[in-house]
Amino acid sequence: MLMKTTAAHSSALQGTSGIILDSLRVAYHGNVVLKPLSLTIEPGEVLALIGPSGSGKTTVLRAVAGFAQPAGGRILIGDTDVTHLPPYKRGLAMVVQNYALFPHLKVEDNVAFGLRAQKQPKALINERVVQALKTVGMSDYATRYPHQLSGGQQQRVAIARAIAVRPRVLLLDEPLSALDAQIRHNMVEEIARLHREMPELTILYVTHDQTEALTLADKIGIMKDGSMIAHGETRALYHHPPNRFAAEFLGRANILSATALGISDAPGLVDVSCGGAVIRAFSQGSHHGYNKLLCIRPQHMSLTPRSANSNRFNATLQSVHWQGDLTHLLCDVGGESVRIVMTHVNPLPQAGDRLALWFEPDDAVLIEV
């Protein structure tokens, strides 16, 4: 789906623009589906919005696109307040999961559609079409029709059509969800490459797939029940999630009951009672005496220490699950289940074995209950 831009607005599309949401609120028939949200997406940044169905992530994108009318707040693209502008005047392009290609038009004509709607000169249209198809690796398919393409190829054409108009912002609404797993994996790499080639392009990417978000995004926003419950740089949010929902939505996480004992002598770390041991963990504050939760990613634990400062849990192995390159060990630590994911486990431990589980203090994060 391509949001058209008028010729009068086409010159404004050159350059880099960020997005500012200022207390944005959306309601349908009196039912609030997006609670007041303030958010800045920097120029050239890729922000992924993730969350379960009904969390509000698509509502945010539709409001930015101009398809959902805000009940309050403002939307700015660059320095322009677009809150009440129609979609075609916002300088945006949008790609959705069902491709929305015109079946009666050749690939090159699908890509040219937005440019022709802008009444651009024919020479410019031809140049942009050639360049866009080259960018997405579809130059050899210019004269084919959509029904002659695979799903992944059709989605590449949809992306080419979007970038051909030189949008200030590219909106991607679960663009890969209709594709098979391997094609989806390849397309994630293609979109990442696209942004490397067009670093000035600001991208708002809505997905339910955590892997897509982790691979593509500079920052991630996690939505739940119409609110953004976590937002930050991708690596930081993954390694140091602020709460349980964020920790578990961004991949597997061991969540254990814990009690903060006080600030340790190491910067950024606190002493924590957890799993029958006193360990050190990352925390935003001391939280002395508070009942908290400890988050540790399964792949951050091992059967051997990595440093002199490694934390240790004593555990009993409950079960072993081999999954090709990875081995999953399910253990009991102080009456709570802990999963470890490892490669090259040799010799393979047996159920009932007593194990020492090691992890680094910075890989254990104290979070809110």
C-alpha positions in Angstrom: 0.0 0.0 0.0 1.5 3.3 -1.0 0.4 6.7 0.4 0.6 9.1 -2.5 2.2 12.5 -2.3 1.2 15.5 -4.4 3.6 17.1 -6.7 3.4 20.2 -4.6 4.7 18.3 -1.6 7.2 16.1 -3.4 10.1 18.6 -2.9 9.5 18.4 0.9 10.2 14.7 0.8 14.0 15.1 0.2 16.1 15.0 3.4 15.8 13.4 6.7 12.8 13.8 9.1 12.1 12.3 12.5 8.8 11.7 14.2 7.5 13.3 17.4 4.4 12.0 19.1 3.2 14.5 21.8 0.7 13.0 24.2 -0.9 11.1 21.3 -4.2 9.5 22.2 -6.6 7.4 20.1 -10.1 6.3 20.9 -12.8 4.4 19.0 -16.4 5.1 19.9 -15.3 6.3 23.3 -13.1 3.3 23.9 -9.4 4.4 24.5 -7.1 2.1 22.4 -4.0 4.2 22.8 -3.3 6.0 26.1 -1.4 9.3 25.9 2.0 8.5 24.3 5.0 10.8 24.0 7.7 9.5 21.8 10.6 10.8 19.6 11.9 8.8 16.7 15.2 10.4 15.6 15.8 11.2 11.9 17.3 8.1 10.2 16.3 5.8 13.1 14.6 2.5 12.9 12.1 2.0 15.7 10.3 -1.3 16.0 7.0 -1.4 17.9 6.2 -4.9 19.3 3.5 -6.3 21.5 0.7 -8.8 21.6 -2.5 -8.4 19.5 -4.6 -5.4 20.7 -1.6 -3.8 22.4 -1.9 -0.6 20.4 1.2 -0.9 18.2 -0.7 -0.8 14.9 -2.8 2.0 16.2 0.3 4.1 16.6 1.4 3.4 13.0 -2.1 4.1 11.7 -2.2 7.4 13.5 1.2 8.4 12.1 -0.1 7.4 8.6 -3.2 9.4 8.9 -5.7 6.5 9.0 -6.6 6.8 12.7 -7.8 10.2 13.9 -6.2 11.1 17.3 -8.5 12.0 20.2 -5.8 14.2 21.6 -2.1 15.1 21.2 0.0 16.0 18.2 2.0 14.2 15.5 5.0 16.0 14.0 7.1 14.8 11.1 10.2 16.9 10.9 9.1 20.4 11.9 5.6 19.9 10.4 2.5 19.3 12.5 0.7 16.6 10.4 -1.9 15.7 13.0 -4.8 16.8 10.9 -3.3 16.4 7.4 -4.6 13.7 5.1 -2.2 10.8 4.4 -1.1 11.9 1.0 0.2 15.2 2.4 2.4 13.7 5.1 5.3 12.6 2.9 5.1 9.0 4.0 5.2 5.6 2.3 3.7 2.5 3.8 4.2 -1.3 3.2 1.7 -3.8 4.6 1.7 -7.6 4.9 -0.6 -8.3 1.9 1.7 -6.4 -0.6 -1.3 -4.5 -2.2 0.2 -4.7 -5.7 -1.9 -4.0 -8.8 -2.3 -7.4 -10.5 -2.9 -5.9 -14.0 0.3 -3.8 -13.9 3.9 -5.0 -14.5 6.4 -4.7 -11.7 7.9 -1.5 -13.2 4.5 0.1 -13.5 3.6 -0.9 -9.9 6.8 0.8 -8.7 6.1 3.8 -10.9 2.6 4.2 -9.6 3.3 6.7 -6.8 5.6 8.8 -8.9 3.0 9.1 -11.7 0.4 10.1 -9.1 2.8 12.9 -8.1 2.9 13.9 -11.8 6.7 13.6 -11.9 8.6 13.9 -15.2 8.8 10.7 -17.2 12.6 10.7 -17.2 12.7 11.0 -13.4 10.1 8.2 -13.1 12.2 5.9 -15.2 15.3 6.8 -13.2 13.6 6.2 -9.8 12.0 2.9 -10.9 15.4 1.5 -12.1 17.1 2.6 -9.0 14.4 1.3 -6.6 14.3 -2.1 -8.3 18.1 -2.3 -8.2 18.0 -1.5 -4.5 15.7 -4.4 -3.7 17.4 -6.8 -6.1 14.4 -7.0 -8.6 15.9 -5.4 -11.7 15.5 -8.6 -13.7 11.8 -8.8 -12.9 10.7 -5.4 -14.2 8.4 -6.7 -16.9 6.8 -9.5 -15.0 3.3 -9.4 -13.4 2.7 -9.9 -9.7 1.2 -13.4 -10.2 4.5 -14.5 -11.7 6.4 -13.7 -8.5 6.9 -15.4 -5.2 5.6 -13.9 -1.9 9.1 -12.6 -1.1 9.5 -11.1 -4.5 6.2 -9.4 -4.3 7.1 -7.9 -1.0 10.4 -6.6 -2.5 8.3 -4.9 -5.2 6.1 -3.3 -2.6 9.1 -1.9 -0.8 10.6 -0.7 -4.1 7.3 1.2 -4.8 7.5 2.8 -1.3 11.1 4.0 -1.5 10.7 5.2 -5.1 8.8 8.3 -4.0 11.6 9.3 -1.6 9.5 9.4 1.5 10.5 11.2 4.6 9.3 8.3 6.7 8.7 4.6 5.8 6.0 2.8 7.7 6.2 -1.0 7.7 3.1 -2.8 9.2 4.0 -6.5 9.8 5.4 -6.6 6.2 6.8 -10.2 6.6 4.1 -12.0 8.5 2.6 -13.6 5.5 5.9 -15.2 4.4 7.4 -18.6 5.1 10.1 -18.7 7.8 13.1 -18.9 5.5 11.8 -16.2 3.1 11.0 -14.1 6.2 14.6 -14.5 7.4 16.0 -13.5 4.1 13.7 -10.4 3.9 14.8 -9.3 7.3 18.4 -9.2 6.0 17.2 -7.4 2.8 15.5 -4.7 4.9 18.6 -4.3 7.0 20.7 -3.9 3.9 18.2 -1.4 2.5 18.6 0.8 5.5 22.3 0.6 5.3 22.1 1.9 1.7 19.5 4.6 2.7 20.6 5.6 6.2 18.7 8.9 6.0 15.3 7.0 5.9 13.4 7.1 9.2 11.5 3.8 9.6 8.6 2.9 12.0 8.4 -0.9 11.9 5.4 -2.8 13.5 5.9 -6.5 14.1 4.9 -9.3 16.5 8.2 -11.0 15.7 10.9 -10.3 18.3 13.7 -11.6 16.0 12.7 -9.1 13.3 12.8 -6.3 15.9 16.1 -7.3 17.4 17.7 -7.6 14.0 16.5 -4.4 12.4 15.8 -1.8 15.0 18.0 0.8 16.6 15.4 1.2 19.3 12.4 -0.9 20.4 9.1 0.1 22.0 7.1 -2.6 23.7 3.3 -2.1 23.8 0.7 -3.5 26.2 -2.9 -2.6 26.7 -2.6 0.7 24.9 0.5 1.9 26.7 4.2 1.7 25.9 5.7 -0.1 28.9 9.3 -0.2 27.7 11.4 1.8 25.3 15.1 2.0 24.6 18.1 1.1 22.5 17.7 -2.5 21.3 20.7 -4.1 22.9 20.1 -2.3 26.2 16.5 -3.2 26.3 17.3 -6.9 25.6 20.1 -7.2 28.2 18.6 -5.0 30.9 14.8 -5.0 30.5 12.9 -2.8 33.0 10.1 -5.3 33.8 9.0 -8.9 33.5 6.7 -8.3 30.5 9.5 -6.7 28.5 12.0 -9.4 29.5 9.7 -12.3 28.4 8.4 -10.6 25.3 11.9 -10.0 23.9 12.9 -13.7 24.1 13.3 -16.5 26.6 14.1 -15.4 30.1 14.6 -17.1 33.5 12.6 -15.1 36.1 13.4 -15.9 39.7 12.2 -14.6 43.0 14.9 -12.3 44.6 15.5 -10.0 47.5 17.8 -7.0 47.1 20.3 -6.7 50.0 21.9 -3.4 49.1 24.5 -1.7 46.9 27.6 -3.8 46.2 31.1 -2.3 46.0 30.9 -2.7 42.2 29.4 0.2 40.2 25.9 -0.5 39.0 25.6 -3.8 40.8 23.6 -4.8 43.9 23.9 -7.8 46.2 20.9 -10.1 45.8 19.6 -13.1 47.7 18.3 -15.6 45.1 18.2 -19.3 44.4 19.8 -20.1 47.8 22.8 -17.9 47.1 23.9 -14.4 47.5 24.9 -13.0 44.1 25.5 -9.7 42.3 23.2 -8.3 39.7 22.7 -5.2 37.6 20.1 -2.7 38.9 19.0 0.8 38.3 19.0 1.3 42.1 19.6 -0.4 45.4 16.0 -1.5 46.2 17.3 -2.6 49.6 15.0 -5.1 51.3 12.5 -5.1 48.5 11.1 -8.3 47.0 12.1 -8.2 43.3 12.6 -10.5 40.4 15.9 -11.6 38.8 16.1 -12.0 35.0 18.7 -14.1 33.4 18.7 -15.1 29.7 19.2 -18.9 29.2 22.1 -18.4 26.8 23.9 -16.2 29.4 24.4 -19.2 31.8 27.1 -21.9 31.5 28.5 -24.9 33.3 31.9 -23.3 33.8 32.8 -19.8 35.1 33.9 -17.2 32.7 35.6 -14.9 35.2 36.7 -14.6 38.8 33.5 -12.6 39.4 31.0 -15.1 38.0 27.9 -15.8 40.1 27.0 -19.4 40.9 23.8 -21.3 41.5 23.7 -24.9 42.7 21.1 -26.8 40.6 19.7 -30.2 39.9 19.2 -31.2 36.3 15.6 -32.1 35.5 15.7 -32.8 31.8 17.8 -32.4 28.6 16.4 -31.4 25.3 18.6 -31.6 22.2 17.6 -29.3 19.3 20.3 -29.6 16.6 23.0 -27.0 17.3 21.5 -26.2 20.7 21.0 -28.2 23.9 18.5 -27.0 26.4 19.0 -28.0 30.1 16.1 -27.6 32.4 17.2 -27.3 36.0 15.8 -26.8 39.5 17.3 -23.9 41.5 15.9 -23.5 44.9 12.6 -24.9 43.8 12.3 -22.7 40.7 12.9 -23.8 37.1 15.9 -22.4 35.2 16.6 -23.1 31.6 20.1 -23.0 30.0 20.8 -23.0 26.3 24.2 -24.2 25.2 26.2 -25.4 22.3 28.7 -28.2 22.2 27.8 -29.8 25.6 30.2 -32.7 26.0 29.8 -34.9 28.0 26.1 -34.5 28.1 24.8 -34.4 31.7 22.0 -36.7 32.8 18.7 -36.0 34.6 19.4 -35.9 38.4 22.9 -34.7 38.1 24.0 -31.9 40.5 25.3 -28.9 38.5 26.9 -25.6 39.1 25.4 -22.8 36.9 27.6 -19.8 36.3 26.7 -16.4 35.0 28.2 -12.9 35.0 26.8 -10.2 37.3 25.9 -7.9 34.4 23.9 -10.7 32.8 21.6 -10.9 35.8 19.1 -8.0 36.0 16.9 -7.0 39.0 13.5 -6.1 37.7 10.1 -5.0 39.1 7.6 -7.7 40.3 
